[in-house]
Amino acid sequence: MKRKILLTLAFVLSSASAALSTSAGDTNALRVIVNPSKTGLHVKEVFRVALRVENQTATNQTVHVMSCSWYQEWKTSNTNISWIGWVCTKNFARNVEIPPGGAYTNQLEMVVPEPISPKTLSFRMGFTPIDSNETFWSDEVTLNILSPDIPR
């Protein structure tokens, strides 16, 4: 009888734990926000972009990311913009738990590497956790590309 009670209790506790922490694969679970340090910039000018993955649910969300090369879980919708990566000496996959209303944050240095014809450049950032088939996209961000300074 005690064994049956213990098994039932273990099942209930494991079910409750699963209900409190879910995978980020739930539709509309995460929202990506991109905030550039400036919106007017010159070609080849480096600028910072704050990246934020917000948990919009009432339960903890867990995302699987790399500890150093976390930028590998990000992509841009526009090939005319890129970021500056770095070399990792110690890198491993890890789980990040995002509480309800909380966020997972990082920053990238980005650049528009080549001259482009339009005076504006729009892009979105996508976050795809390791082992996930779903990409969470930010709203579109528009940058104003300033004319090159002309020496006098």
C-alpha positions in Angstrom: 0.0 0.0 0.0 2.8 2.4 0.9 4.5 1.7 -2.4 1.3 2.5 -4.3 1.0 5.8 -2.4 4.7 6.7 -3.1 4.3 5.9 -6.8 1.1 8.0 -7.0 2.8 10.9 -5.2 5.9 10.7 -7.5 3.6 10.8 -10.6 1.6 13.8 -9.2 4.9 15.7 -8.4 6.4 15.0 -11.8 3.2 16.1 -13.5 3.1 19.3 -11.5 6.8 20.0 -12.3 6.1 19.5 -16.0 3.2 21.9 -15.8 5.3 24.6 -14.2 8.2 24.5 -16.7 7.5 24.0 -20.4 9.5 24.1 -23.5 9.6 27.3 -25.6 8.0 25.4 -28.5 4.6 26.6 -27.4 3.0 28.9 -29.9 3.2 32.6 -28.8 5.3 31.6 -25.8 8.2 33.9 -26.5 8.4 37.4 -28.0 11.6 38.7 -29.5 12.4 42.4 -29.1 15.3 44.2 -30.9 16.6 47.6 -29.8 19.4 49.1 -31.8 21.7 51.7 -30.1 21.1 54.0 -33.0 18.9 54.1 -36.1 20.9 56.5 -38.2 24.3 55.1 -39.2 26.9 55.0 -42.0 27.9 51.9 -43.9 30.6 49.9 -42.0 29.7 51.7 -38.8 29.5 49.3 -35.9 26.4 49.6 -33.6 25.0 47.7 -30.7 21.8 45.8 -30.8 20.1 44.7 -27.6 18.3 41.4 -28.0 15.5 40.3 -25.7 13.5 37.1 -25.6 10.4 37.6 -23.3 8.3 34.9 -21.8 4.6 35.8 -22.5 3.2 32.8 -20.6 2.1 32.2 -17.0 4.7 29.3 -16.7 8.5 29.1 -16.8 9.9 28.6 -20.3 13.2 26.8 -21.0 15.4 27.6 -24.0 18.5 25.6 -24.9 21.4 27.9 -26.0 25.2 27.8 -26.3 27.1 29.4 -23.4 29.5 31.4 -25.5 28.5 31.2 -29.1 24.9 32.0 -28.3 24.7 34.2 -31.4 24.4 30.9 -33.4 20.8 30.7 -32.3 20.1 34.1 -34.0 19.6 35.1 -37.6 18.7 38.2 -39.5 16.1 38.5 -42.2 18.3 40.8 -44.3 21.6 39.7 -45.8 22.8 43.3 -46.0 23.3 43.4 -42.3 25.5 41.1 -40.2 27.1 40.9 -36.8 30.6 40.6 -35.5 31.2 37.2 -33.9 33.9 36.0 -31.6 36.0 33.0 -30.8 35.0 30.8 -27.9 37.5 28.9 -25.8 34.9 27.2 -23.6 31.5 26.6 -25.1 28.7 24.2 -24.1 24.9 23.9 -24.5 22.9 25.1 -21.5 19.3 25.5 -20.5 18.1 29.0 -19.7 14.9 29.2 -17.7 12.8 32.3 -18.3 10.2 33.0 -15.6 6.7 34.4 -16.5 7.1 38.0 -17.6 11.0 37.6 -17.5 13.5 37.7 -20.3 16.7 36.2 -21.7 18.9 39.1 -22.9 22.1 39.6 -24.9 23.8 42.2 -27.1 25.4 42.0 -30.5 27.6 44.4 -32.4 26.1 44.7 -35.9 27.3 46.4 -39.1 26.0 47.1 -42.6 29.2 45.9 -44.4 28.6 47.1 -48.0 27.1 50.2 -49.6 23.5 49.7 -50.5 21.2 51.7 -52.8 18.2 52.4 -50.6 18.5 55.0 -47.9 16.8 52.7 -45.4 17.4 49.1 -44.4 14.8 47.0 -42.6 15.4 43.7 -40.8 14.0 41.4 -38.2 15.9 39.2 -35.8 15.0 35.5 -35.4 15.7 33.4 -32.4 15.8 29.6 -32.8 16.7 27.7 -29.6 18.9 24.6 -30.0 16.8 21.5 -30.9 13.8 23.6 -31.9 12.2 23.8 -35.3 10.5 27.1 -34.4 12.0 30.5 -34.9 10.6 33.4 -32.9 10.9 36.7 -35.0 11.1 40.3 -33.8 9.1 43.1 -35.3 10.8 44.9 -38.2 13.5 47.4 -37.3 14.3 50.2 -39.8 17.7 51.8 -40.0 18.4 55.1 -41.9 21.6 54.8 -43.9 23.4 58.1 -43.8 25.4 59.5 -46.7 29.2 59.2 -46.4 30.9 62.2 -45.0 32.5 64.3 -47.7 35.9 65.8 -46.7 36.1 69.5 -47.2 
